[in-house]
Amino acid sequence: MDFLHIIEQLNQLITHSAAQWWVVPLVGLFCLIDGFFLFLPSETALVALASISARTGHPNIWLLLAVGALGAIIGDNIAYFLGRKLGTTRFKWMRRPRGAKAFEWAGKELDKRGAILIFTARYIPVGRIAVNFTAGATGFAWRRFVALDAIAAVTWASYSIAVGTFAGRWVHHNPLLGVGIAIAFAIVIGFIVDHAMKYFHGWLEKRSAKATPAVAASPAAAVVDIQPDAGDGLPLDPRHVKN
């Protein structure tokens, strides 16, 4: 059995598996878990299946998008309520340097620009978990969270599907190669988006700092000792009368 035959067998397996009814629900489950637990970057699954769909038509691309977005919304809301119930230090992974730093960052940013943070954090794997938990722990309004998160999840799923579709049509003759290229694209673009979001939030932080008045308030209010004039007919304070 030569290498090309193995590749052909894998291509047939991928094509056959993508057409099964359980594939889309499984991806939805990945997206759901990814909202509150760093198990598997669900973008990978969406991108891979989208690349196959672009060639074979299976699974249905619109169903994949809808289920992926719905799973992400449910997962994010689970994280929100876990944060409200458990806080952000309950588990060991939350207290590790990387996790603790992410939660600290999320807490500060939510206070300043909650709407922007909830939307952009969906594109950052660790960041979205930290933001979802912190939003619940800090009492961020749930209805507002749901609305912002729904928009973020739909755009995130659309972005992942678009990356996979582009790669799948580019290498339409080989599903395995298309999946590999799609995942590579997703990793590279994810890296760029991750750093772009961090740069964006850093720019907002600097802009906010510049807008803050430079003059600090005095720690104690100035006390003005007003003395009545002698011609007012009011008694003078003996301490201010010169001998």
Buried (B, 14 or more C-beta within 10 A) or exposed (E): EEEEEEBEEBBEEBBEEBBEEEBBEBBBBBBBBBBBBEEEBBBBBBBBBBBBBBBBEBBEBEEBBBBBBBBBBBBBBBBBBBBBEBBBEBBEEBEEEEBBEBBEBBBBBBEEBBEBBBBBBBBBBBBBBBBBBBBBBBEBEBEEBBEBBBBBBBBBBBBBBEBBBBBBEBBBEBBBBBBBBBBEBBBEBBEEBBEEBBEEBEEBBEEEEEEEEEEEEEEEEEEEEEEEEEEEEEEEEEEEEEE
